[in-house]
Amino acid sequence: MKISELSARSGVALPTVKYYLREGLLMPGEPTSATGARYDGDHIRRLGLIRALSGAGLTIPRIRAVLRLIEATEYPEFETFGRAIAQLPPYVDVAPDAEFPRAKKVLEFLGQVYEPRYVAVAHLEQALIGLEDAGLTLSETRLRAYGDHIRAIAEAEIELMPTASTEEAIRYAVLGTAMYEPVLTALRRLAHQDLAAAKHSDNAECGQTLNEEN
């Protein structure tokens, strides 16, 4: 297909398609003349991924980093996904020799792997420091409840991860993290609301029963 048809079928404006080509986000088409090229379904899929990453709030440099990871072969799968997730906010600068004692202690308690190069370890360390600064603690009871239930969510997500290609897997990991985390936060708050409402209803019924007995 010509670039005009690529634009029409992908829903991406022609100037934007040309911009992605110039920036190297979209791979070149097969040359058909000095000024023309042919594009195919791979280009439509790549444009869809670029649009999705942009919609998740990633800047052009970070989108480029994710796309490069799709083509990369020098990293183990674990590190590839970690580097892709690192393109999502919140952003942290992690020194190669950085250590995260609070996060390490938590992960050891949960029996999970501690890999300081994985950006979420730095995120956890910052969150734990924030708790300390606020005068709050993370009890073993709360930590165990969090760890067990979040692991169950993670197991379900990993089970659903596509395995046909690295591109699909990274798309799932990055977009899934960006788009589903707000859903999890909202569901948690709504569960709080529902439990509080049920407790209030139980207390009200108990009070009414006591009044009737009196």
KOLLUMKOL-24416 format. One line per 2 residues: number of its first residue (from 1); their letters; for each residue x, y, z of C-alpha. Coordinates in steps of 0.5 Angstrom, whole numbers, plus 500, padded with zeros to 3 digits. Layout:
<sites>
NUM	A	X,Y,Z; ...
</sites>
This chain:
<sites>
1	MK	500,500,500; 502,507,499
3	IS	504,512,505; 497,515,504
5	EL	493,509,505; 498,507,511
7	SA	495,513,514; 488,512,512
9	RS	488,505,515; 492,506,521
11	GV	488,513,523; 495,517,524
13	AL	495,523,520; 500,523,514
15	PT	504,529,517; 505,525,523
17	VK	506,518,519; 512,522,516
19	YY	514,525,522; 515,518,525
21	LR	519,516,519; 524,521,520
23	EG	525,520,527; 526,513,526
25	LL	520,510,530; 517,507,524
27	MP	521,503,519; 522,505,512
29	GE	518,502,507; 520,498,501
31	PT	522,503,496; 518,503,489
33	SA	521,509,486; 526,515,488
35	TG	520,518,492; 516,512,493
37	AR	515,506,498; 511,501,499
39	YD	508,499,506; 504,493,509
41	GD	501,490,515; 507,491,520
43	HI	507,498,519; 500,499,521
45	RR	502,495,527; 508,499,529
47	LG	503,505,528; 498,502,533
49	LI	504,501,538; 507,508,537
51	RA	500,511,538; 498,507,544
53	LS	505,508,547; 504,516,546
55	GA	497,515,549; 500,512,555
57	GL	504,519,556; 511,516,553
59	TI	515,522,550; 518,520,543
61	PR	525,519,546; 522,514,551
63	IR	518,511,545; 524,510,541
65	AV	527,506,547; 522,501,547
67	LR	522,500,540; 529,499,540
69	LI	528,494,546; 523,490,541
71	EA	529,489,536; 534,488,541
73	TE	537,481,542; 543,483,547
75	YP	539,482,553; 536,477,557
77	EF	528,477,557; 528,479,564
79	ET	532,485,563; 529,487,556
81	FG	522,487,560; 525,491,566
83	RA	528,496,561; 522,497,557
85	IA	518,498,564; 523,503,566
87	QL	521,508,560; 514,509,564
89	PP	514,514,570; 516,515,575
91	YV	523,516,573; 529,515,577
93	DV	536,515,576; 539,509,578
95	AP	547,508,579; 550,502,577
97	DA	552,500,584; 546,503,587
99	EF	543,499,593; 536,499,596
101	PR	536,496,603; 529,497,605
103	AK	526,494,598; 531,488,599
105	KV	529,487,606; 521,487,604
107	LE	523,482,598; 527,478,602
109	FL	521,477,607; 516,476,601
111	GQ	521,471,598; 522,474,592
113	VY	528,476,588; 532,482,589
115	EP	535,485,583; 537,492,584
117	RY	538,494,576; 530,493,576
119	VA	527,500,576; 521,497,581
121	VA	526,496,586; 528,503,586
123	HL	521,505,586; 519,501,592
125	EQ	525,504,596; 522,511,595
127	AL	516,509,597; 518,506,603
129	IG	522,512,605; 516,516,604
131	LE	512,512,609; 518,513,614
133	DA	518,520,613; 510,520,614
135	GL	511,517,620; 508,511,618
137	TL	510,503,618; 509,497,614
139	SE	507,492,619; 509,484,617
141	TR	501,483,617; 500,488,612
143	LR	506,487,608; 504,479,607
145	AY	497,481,605; 499,486,600
147	GD	505,481,598; 500,475,597
149	HI	494,478,593; 499,482,589
151	RA	503,476,587; 496,473,585
153	IA	494,479,580; 501,478,577
155	EA	501,471,576; 494,472,572
157	EI	497,477,568; 503,473,567
159	EL	499,468,565; 495,472,560
161	MP	502,475,557; 502,474,549
163	TA	508,469,547; 508,470,539
165	ST	513,475,539; 517,480,543
167	EE	514,486,540; 507,483,543
169	AI	510,481,550; 513,488,551
171	RY	507,492,548; 503,488,553
173	AV	508,489,559; 509,496,558
175	LG	501,498,556; 499,493,561
177	TA	503,497,567; 501,504,564
179	MY	493,503,563; 492,497,568
181	EP	495,500,574; 490,506,575
183	VL	484,501,574; 487,497,580
185	TA	488,503,584; 481,505,583
187	LR	478,498,585; 482,498,591
189	RL	479,505,593; 472,502,591
191	AH	473,496,595; 474,500,601
193	QD	468,504,600; 464,498,599
195	LA	467,495,606; 466,501,609
197	AA	459,502,607; 457,494,609
199	KH	460,496,616; 456,502,617
201	SD	450,498,615; 451,493,620
203	NA	452,498,625; 446,501,624
205	EC	442,495,624; 445,493,630
207	GQ	443,499,633; 436,499,631
209	TL	436,492,634; 438,494,641
211	NE	433,500,640; 428,495,639
213	EN	430,490,645; 430,496,649
</sites>
